[in-house]
């Protein structure tokens, strides 16, 4: 069983102390990436819930940069201490409640009159004892844990409605959370820590605050709110007594009420919620980002802005390395960009599987297409690309830009890729992108055919067809196995058969292959809702609402009509090479039906609300992902069940229960024969595995016929590579110095002319040497090769 | 080097992938910019007789020009050229002045066939020698250039007589009567050997002569048109002849093989000259035609590199040995001078040999000292050598005005700026982008009266183009629906609406016609497919 497709952007990542590794929370594990290559180095697996925080322990000064220890916190309520270079679990501390955020400031404590470095974790936990549906309940708690002893220290620092993200300053002196319209800041004594000494400061605002950041050296805190403003409070927490701070003096600019700060200034560029704030390590600049997908660099003194635009999707977190030469920014599109710092050039991008496009429109279906032979999945992304993701290796293969348009953060989707279709061998791709009209103006549907490039997942645009079915939407596109032919069916009541014509002569004389329409067919002007070719490509089945029509694709002749289903068919597929057809209806009267194409009759059917279905390419079996209508769960988190059927028999062969089935999809993929050749041989047939991709694009690959779970192992390990040690200090700037040989002792033995005089001829100090004119001839003569004269 | 993988900026453009790729617009070649760098002026000649010949002294440090005008040879010297006393020869036409290789003597023929030799430094003192053999006008008088031959002279004339003179004794070494079957109008000494020379005649033939064998030509070939001018290229192995509107390059060593033929002039090519480029030191073959053009021909690359236009018919052309002055003589007595603008002092003082070098000399590099400003900016314009690792400067992306405005979300301004540019492609692109942003309707609502006028005019012109019709007809409907009040109140806008109406009527007629045709065709197609 292979799992993959975890989100890399669920929590902020962390750099190792030398800045060479990046620790990214990915599902239940922490993935360690190399910042120089962007490749996965190792994975830390040990949590039983999603990892929510990773903190690299600042090394003690003596062993600087070599320490590779980190603490992680997870929703399973455990804090784990790792040696991440060796990927070893060192220690585990149990909190007992789901941890949502954790910081470990550098704090020393007086124990027996000596300063002892004490790792104290400030964790934000969720109090699960209170009911979730009670909106007023204070479910979030901030606690302190002594990590050496593994127990709680002091009392609760704060209680909030929901667990908030804790932010610590670089020095560890200040900690803060954004709670509703206030910033809670705790001033923590870094030396001689005692829980009683912690002082709390509150700063208020009129809007909900979302994030905050501390200045590295001064008493400045910046907070971002949900309307896009950034507030910068200067000299906070200077007051001696809480509550008395200058209520009388009115010269404090912009500070509200009795807040403990000198001034408060507002920076405004963002149009929506500020997602992250971060001060540069020298304190001169402030980085902010959010929905717009632009990193804004504020010069604090002048208020001037610089931008890093076109990062492709809304931003989530921003973390910089300890030496601040590299920073990384996490995007909602499940990407982590590594930026070279002063000029913010993207060095590498760590891409996870793209998340489904969030859309308020429930009728919009998420489209994934599987390349069964290569084990790829094609996912349309928010910025008009198609991502090809390798299922077996859990890495992004490539990204194909379908529409040339810049990403803009908008509330409603106006342009999207509505269909992706790949041919069986993966040689051709067809995409349909839809531009929705504005008050019936300027809507456009475009059909694009792509040719496969030299590498897997690389496609070149071959043909663009604007409005292939005039202004009617396209319901399905299918490629014919074994031939360069495709069919597109539209809701406008017709389907078109496209063929690739290679005789098209371009001006340069080389033959270009383009796709053109060969024939158009329609059945009683009914909307065509699905289309499929049979396994050998001889029959084309098109669903005209609830009727299945069978066509001869070459002559465009109607061969047969199969009687009606209960409701319009949304998916149609031939089962393997058999004569059975599987159809899916997803409207109010859901139905899964199997039809026999040879005698044009229904074989059997179920009333089953199916989310997706797929057919095996060789055998007569198919799988259906159906939703379980459980009363409690929200529609997004709906559980489902995968049923494996044989076409001959109406009772399912096997079933698997899965989570987050809404918006999920399934497919059969071919097993890599290289992985387990021996099992293939024993089975004597083509191994095909089932992939299930759930609603948040996490996936699992398993063998549906085999109960041994760990048959196939992940082979991401082959990518793991030990990169060379990074150069530090002088060598990182000027390169390696040549090794200086210790000076040879000039021996006092008399000079003997050797065969290789150039080794001895120039030794000695310059005032001892004979003049160069004399040395030169001897040196040149020594370089010439002496050859015995042989005249015959 | 890791490329920045963040997305490029996609400008608002429709269907970019289908557009043909455009090459770079032609830029001015370095050669053309060199020739354009010449400042033109005119020499004062008090006559309006044709300037049939122009020649520069090969040996003088300062350019010394000899020009014939009617009955006198005019000498100009210095930079800029200043007139010196005329050499009055006879009462009649003078032709073909020729400097001796050391520049001390000048020979010229006249219409009677008499050839006279003068001293250049004392032009008014009368002829030193008078050579009489020709009976008709002598259009070819040439001193040999190679080998420092100072005593011989080649003359040929319209009497088809060729004479090789021993100048001091005023006697011909040999004469060839009827050397050609027509007027001899072209002749040139070889720069490789002082015994060799060619003549070209109106009988189309070009003949190569060797003074050692005399009498019979060593080589003879036909140019194909009356030969007006002949010239050896600096190696002496290639010969250029001009006749008709063609210039032909011949390989003399290879037995008179035609190397290349240039047909760049519209009318007859009258004169040929060699021009040396001051910047690179390369030589070009200059040809002047009666169409008023001087063309520069790179005989290494075998292509025309530049052409210069003159206001009158040209009869002669010459370029000073150092390449700073280019003169052309017209049939109306004008001498057009083009001087290089930046003639540096060193170039003037440099003693220039009259012999053109075959290999182009490397331009000398002067050592830069830290006291110069240029010392600190040295090497900035260095071109990469082969094998150098070139780091490209990031290309500056040009962003159109409407793209800039779209980026700032100033939607109405973007639409107006695209409309003002009057490029339908970009207007439609902006409209499509606005639709994608759900802002087009609001933009239309916000346009003021003038901008609405722009939009209506644009719609009138483009709404029925099949490519844009689907969007633009919808837009036109929307505009009329939304802005009916404004349109009614403004007379100008009503005019646009009238135009729009007319266009719609025309379009409907076209559609009717097309439907009729379709009705006629479809039964035929149905029959054919049966």
Contacts between the chains, C-beta under 8 A, distances in Angstrom:
chain1	res1	chain2	res2	distance
A	308	B	6	7.7
A	309	B	6	7.9
A	310	B	6	5.1
A	310	B	7	4.5
A	310	B	8	7.4
A	310	B	9	6.5
A	311	B	6	5.7
A	311	B	7	7.7
A	312	B	6	7.1
A	312	B	7	5.4
A	337	B	5	7.9
A	337	B	6	7.4
A	345	B	2	7.7
A	345	B	4	4.9
A	346	B	2	8.0
A	346	B	4	5.1
A	346	B	5	4.8
A	346	B	6	4.9
A	347	B	2	5.3
A	348	B	2	7.0
A	348	B	5	7.8
A	349	B	5	5.5
A	383	B	7	7.0
A	404	B	10	4.4
A	404	B	13	7.9
A	404	B	16	6.1
A	404	B	17	7.7
A	405	B	10	5.6
A	405	B	433	7.7
A	405	B	436	6.9
A	406	B	7	6.9
A	406	B	9	6.4
A	406	B	10	5.2
A	407	B	7	7.2
A	408	B	437	7.0
A	410	B	437	7.2
A	410	B	438	7.8
A	412	B	438	7.5
A	414	B	435	7.5
A	414	B	436	4.9
A	414	B	437	7.0
A	414	B	438	6.1
A	415	B	436	5.2
A	435	B	432	7.5
A	435	B	435	6.9
A	435	B	436	6.0
A	437	B	435	6.8
A	438	B	434	7.9
A	438	B	435	4.8
A	438	B	438	5.1
A	438	B	439	7.8
A	438	B	440	5.6
A	438	B	441	6.0
A	439	B	441	5.4
A	439	B	478	7.2
A	440	B	474	6.6
A	441	B	435	6.0
A	441	B	440	6.1
A	441	B	441	7.1
A	441	B	471	7.0
A	441	B	474	4.6
A	441	B	475	6.3
A	441	B	478	6.1
A	442	B	431	6.6
A	442	B	432	6.0
A	442	B	435	3.6
A	442	B	440	6.9
A	442	B	471	4.8
A	442	B	474	6.8
A	442	B	475	7.8
A	443	B	435	7.7
A	444	B	432	7.5
A	461	B	17	5.6
A	464	B	15	7.1
A	464	B	17	6.6
A	464	B	18	6.5
A	467	B	470	7.7
